[in-house]
């Protein structure tokens, strides 16, 4: 296990934290693979929400270029590196819980790809974001580009991919690249607001919202309507729904537990 990745659950909130500030949280191959293992362990414990972040002042400055001489030295080594990032990002998108990226400092290259695999992106006002592949003579995987287009649209995606420029948090917000910009030093406080909000929502509804949104983005022409009726009926047979009804009748907030049934 690498010492640069921290994983913990506090009151049903899972935290996956990159801790390599001396390198602006540049991520090595070992770190990508450790994050994937840690993510699987965290999700197995049925959290209500997942937070992906770096230690204060940092998010992820991308893959560690200093190890490219080894991790990109052969086709097989390059494939392993590509799949490590791709697998982690895919797992985040497919996670059945809301995933929040808490961005401070740099979110660059694979670090930005990591943030785009999350559902919500909160960014400190002094953050800088971008994809610098065009400066390095490398490409970005189509799945990462699809996520980027889903977040900012084709025009902004082309801007980021072709210029390789870094944008401020304010510009990122106007692009749709981040959900919310927070004053420096206020990110933990705002993050808590989001975490608390998700903790009060029905887990199955959250999981279904993610599955539906990303499924439609992946294939907008698929006939989703044919499955909607059965899936909508299924939700009425879950403990999540029954608890929500009881809470309404008893004039109290619902107390959702775990997945609360099937969907």
Legacy VTK file of the C-alpha trace (Angstrom):
# vtk DataFile Version 3.0
C-alpha trace
ASCII
DATASET POLYDATA
POINTS 263 float
0.000 0.000 0.000
1.337 3.422 -0.953
1.577 5.999 1.802
0.239 8.706 -0.509
-3.400 7.531 -0.534
-5.716 7.797 2.470
-9.083 6.069 2.649
-11.531 6.276 5.524
-15.223 6.402 6.386
-16.580 8.854 8.938
-20.306 8.666 9.721
-21.119 6.999 6.389
-19.089 9.542 4.430
-16.244 7.904 2.503
-13.087 9.920 1.898
-10.485 9.085 -0.751
-7.615 11.517 -0.295
-4.396 12.065 -2.244
-1.569 13.007 0.088
1.556 13.953 -1.850
1.735 17.737 -1.470
5.466 17.984 -2.128
4.683 17.074 -5.770
1.398 19.036 -6.001
-0.298 15.624 -5.704
1.154 14.310 -8.957
-0.138 10.739 -9.115
2.147 7.778 -9.724
1.025 4.491 -11.252
1.135 2.836 -7.826
-1.106 5.595 -6.490
-3.690 5.174 -9.277
-3.855 1.456 -8.585
-4.041 1.977 -4.829
-6.899 4.441 -5.264
-8.828 1.822 -7.226
-8.327 -0.787 -4.502
-9.211 1.705 -1.765
-12.330 2.793 -3.656
-13.575 -0.795 -3.889
-13.022 -1.245 -0.149
-14.848 1.985 0.691
-17.851 1.206 -1.515
-18.137 -2.268 0.001
-18.864 -0.564 3.330
-22.025 1.070 1.912
-21.297 4.792 2.416
-23.917 7.457 1.752
-21.544 9.690 -0.230
-17.926 9.669 -1.405
-15.510 12.621 -1.338
-12.437 12.629 -3.579
-9.886 15.256 -2.595
-6.288 16.054 -1.833
-4.707 17.303 1.332
-5.517 21.000 1.958
-4.316 23.207 -0.886
-4.025 20.391 -3.425
-6.138 18.149 -5.648
-4.205 16.324 -8.378
-1.607 17.749 -10.761
-2.034 14.778 -13.090
0.048 11.686 -13.721
3.631 11.962 -12.456
5.695 12.859 -15.539
8.893 11.977 -13.680
8.058 8.271 -13.986
7.064 8.380 -17.676
10.479 6.948 -18.620
9.339 3.734 -16.932
5.561 3.746 -17.177
5.579 4.669 -20.888
8.720 2.772 -21.889
6.890 -0.093 -23.639
3.435 -0.615 -25.089
2.559 -2.952 -22.240
3.716 -0.446 -19.626
1.741 2.311 -21.371
-1.345 0.093 -21.476
-1.105 -0.616 -17.754
-0.832 3.119 -17.004
-3.758 3.991 -19.268
-5.991 1.295 -17.783
-5.127 2.297 -14.219
-6.567 5.790 -14.722
-9.406 4.589 -16.922
-10.479 1.891 -14.462
-10.513 4.244 -11.483
-12.507 6.919 -13.320
-14.992 4.354 -14.611
-15.486 3.014 -11.082
-16.179 6.506 -9.752
-18.795 7.197 -12.409
-20.419 3.815 -11.814
-20.357 4.115 -8.013
-23.935 3.874 -6.665
-23.451 6.917 -4.425
-22.889 10.624 -5.150
-19.200 11.386 -5.638
-17.938 14.894 -4.843
-14.573 16.218 -6.005
-13.213 18.828 -3.590
-10.696 20.771 -5.689
-7.957 22.993 -4.318
-4.790 23.937 -6.153
-4.280 22.094 -9.433
-6.613 19.723 -11.276
-4.565 19.104 -14.390
-4.432 16.359 -17.019
-5.409 13.060 -15.451
-6.276 15.073 -12.339
-8.974 16.877 -14.311
-10.095 13.551 -15.778
-10.410 12.290 -12.202
-12.595 15.252 -11.267
-14.802 14.792 -14.348
-15.463 11.207 -13.266
-17.052 12.633 -10.117
-20.646 13.849 -10.055
-20.160 17.190 -8.317
-17.073 19.407 -8.446
-16.523 22.027 -5.762
-13.506 24.248 -6.413
-11.672 26.768 -4.297
-11.505 30.141 -6.056
-7.721 29.903 -6.347
-7.797 26.548 -8.181
-6.454 26.042 -11.693
-7.809 23.417 -14.068
-6.858 22.110 -17.491
-5.689 19.280 -19.723
-2.137 19.735 -21.030
-1.928 16.675 -23.299
-1.344 18.835 -26.384
1.793 20.232 -24.743
3.159 16.739 -24.152
2.401 15.175 -27.519
-0.033 12.665 -26.021
-3.730 11.924 -26.420
-6.640 11.636 -24.037
-8.806 8.529 -23.988
-12.193 8.785 -25.658
-14.036 7.790 -22.475
-12.416 10.709 -20.638
-13.290 13.020 -23.538
-16.883 11.774 -23.492
-17.118 12.664 -19.799
-15.565 16.061 -20.462
-18.061 16.772 -23.257
-20.872 15.681 -20.953
-19.683 18.248 -18.410
-18.798 21.275 -20.579
-20.021 20.563 -24.121
-18.047 20.093 -27.320
-16.813 23.675 -27.806
-15.311 24.043 -24.344
-13.935 20.492 -24.481
-12.109 21.334 -27.717
-10.800 24.543 -26.163
-9.344 22.697 -23.189
-7.991 19.780 -25.203
-6.393 21.747 -28.035
-4.965 24.764 -26.228
-3.746 22.946 -23.132
-4.349 26.131 -21.171
-5.212 26.288 -17.495
-8.408 28.064 -16.545
-9.331 29.768 -13.297
-12.069 28.408 -11.072
-14.293 31.294 -12.186
-13.873 30.451 -15.869
-14.304 26.770 -15.085
-17.619 27.581 -13.430
-18.850 29.491 -16.480
-17.877 26.500 -18.648
-19.771 24.157 -16.361
-16.494 22.425 -15.492
-17.106 22.974 -11.778
-20.431 22.978 -9.978
-19.599 25.662 -7.459
-16.716 28.016 -6.643
-15.933 28.521 -2.971
-13.874 31.234 -1.287
-10.373 30.081 -0.304
-10.453 28.353 3.065
-14.221 27.755 2.918
-14.180 24.484 0.979
-14.503 22.164 4.030
-17.522 24.115 5.264
-19.269 24.016 1.893
-18.352 20.379 1.406
-20.088 19.563 4.679
-23.263 21.219 3.404
-23.273 18.980 0.333
-22.439 15.862 2.337
-25.213 16.571 4.852
-27.709 17.130 2.048
-26.907 13.810 0.395
-27.061 12.067 3.765
-30.743 13.044 3.944
-31.654 11.632 0.530
-32.854 8.141 -0.404
-29.861 6.023 -1.500
-31.771 4.157 -4.203
-33.037 7.380 -5.765
-29.491 8.751 -5.868
-28.140 5.570 -7.438
-30.892 5.564 -10.059
-30.323 9.228 -10.919
-26.642 8.546 -11.605
-27.343 5.437 -13.634
-29.975 7.189 -15.733
-27.992 10.374 -16.410
-24.768 8.607 -17.383
-26.630 5.955 -19.343
-28.420 8.587 -21.428
-25.156 10.474 -22.017
-23.456 7.281 -23.159
-26.274 6.424 -25.585
-28.870 9.173 -25.992
-30.590 7.249 -28.804
-31.358 4.157 -26.746
-35.032 3.559 -26.072
-34.951 4.106 -22.312
-38.713 4.602 -22.086
-39.505 0.900 -22.392
-37.790 0.168 -19.049
-39.068 3.179 -17.139
-42.433 1.761 -16.087
-41.078 -1.383 -14.435
-38.238 0.458 -12.741
-40.608 3.130 -11.455
-42.914 0.445 -10.070
-39.955 -1.320 -8.426
-39.139 1.753 -6.363
-42.511 1.574 -4.612
-41.507 -1.819 -3.212
-38.374 -0.564 -1.450
-37.766 0.216 2.198
-36.510 3.665 1.107
-39.967 4.508 -0.194
-41.828 3.002 2.763
-39.656 4.943 5.210
-40.262 8.191 3.282
-44.028 7.668 3.508
-43.879 6.839 7.227
-41.765 9.924 7.890
-44.230 12.144 6.015
-47.165 10.752 7.978
-45.300 11.144 11.277
-44.094 14.678 10.469
-40.398 13.858 10.812
-37.352 13.641 8.528
-36.891 10.192 6.964
-34.124 7.973 8.305
-32.774 6.117 5.318
-30.514 3.153 5.943
-28.172 1.648 3.381
-29.526 0.734 -0.015
-33.011 0.258 1.408
-34.216 -2.441 -0.947
-33.955 -3.114 -4.649
-34.288 -1.060 -7.798
LINES 1 264
263 0 1 2 3 4 5 6 7 8 9 10 11 12 13 14 15 16 17 18 19 20 21 22 23 24 25 26 27 28 29 30 31 32 33 34 35 36 37 38 39 40 41 42 43 44 45 46 47 48 49 50 51 52 53 54 55 56 57 58 59 60 61 62 63 64 65 66 67 68 69 70 71 72 73 74 75 76 77 78 79 80 81 82 83 84 85 86 87 88 89 90 91 92 93 94 95 96 97 98 99 100 101 102 103 104 105 106 107 108 109 110 111 112 113 114 115 116 117 118 119 120 121 122 123 124 125 126 127 128 129 130 131 132 133 134 135 136 137 138 139 140 141 142 143 144 145 146 147 148 149 150 151 152 153 154 155 156 157 158 159 160 161 162 163 164 165 166 167 168 169 170 171 172 173 174 175 176 177 178 179 180 181 182 183 184 185 186 187 188 189 190 191 192 193 194 195 196 197 198 199 200 201 202 203 204 205 206 207 208 209 210 211 212 213 214 215 216 217 218 219 220 221 222 223 224 225 226 227 228 229 230 231 232 233 234 235 236 237 238 239 240 241 242 243 244 245 246 247 248 249 250 251 252 253 254 255 256 257 258 259 260 261 262
